[in-house]
């Protein structure tokens, strides 16, 4: 699998929400939470599109 680095900037409000989610779900890092949320959103999008 090919990998690339991405540098993202988030608003403090969004990061606060990520941190809250991280604590509630027991994730170790913000990065883990962001990957998880992206995967869930993409899966939901595919399901809506019938893929």
C-alpha positions as CSV (number, residue, x, y, z in Angstrom):
1,X,0.0,0.0,0.0
2,X,1.3,3.4,-1.0
3,X,1.3,6.0,1.8
4,X,1.5,9.8,1.8
5,X,1.7,12.3,4.6
6,X,-0.9,15.0,5.0
7,X,-0.8,18.0,7.2
8,X,-4.2,19.2,8.3
9,X,-5.4,22.2,10.3
10,X,-8.5,22.0,12.3
11,X,-10.5,24.5,14.3
12,X,-10.2,24.3,18.0
13,X,-13.9,23.6,18.3
14,X,-13.6,20.5,16.0
15,X,-10.5,19.3,17.9
16,X,-12.4,19.6,21.2
17,X,-15.1,17.4,19.7
18,X,-12.5,14.9,18.5
19,X,-10.9,14.8,21.9
20,X,-14.3,14.2,23.6
21,X,-15.0,11.4,21.1
22,X,-11.5,10.0,21.8
23,X,-12.1,9.8,25.5
24,X,-15.6,8.4,25.2
25,X,-14.6,5.6,22.8
26,X,-11.2,4.9,24.4
27,X,-9.0,5.8,21.5
28,X,-5.3,6.5,22.2
29,X,-4.7,9.4,19.9
30,X,-6.5,12.0,17.8
31,X,-5.0,10.5,14.7
32,X,-6.7,7.2,15.4
33,X,-10.0,9.0,15.9
34,X,-9.7,11.0,12.7
35,X,-8.9,7.8,10.7
36,X,-11.8,6.0,12.3
37,X,-14.3,8.8,11.6
38,X,-13.1,9.1,8.0
39,X,-13.6,5.4,7.5
40,X,-17.1,5.4,9.0
41,X,-18.1,8.4,6.9
42,X,-16.8,6.8,3.7
43,X,-18.6,3.6,4.5
44,X,-21.8,5.5,5.1
45,X,-21.4,7.4,1.9
46,X,-20.8,4.2,-0.1
47,X,-23.9,2.7,1.5
48,X,-26.0,5.7,0.5
49,X,-24.7,5.5,-3.0
50,X,-25.5,1.8,-3.3
51,X,-21.9,0.7,-3.7
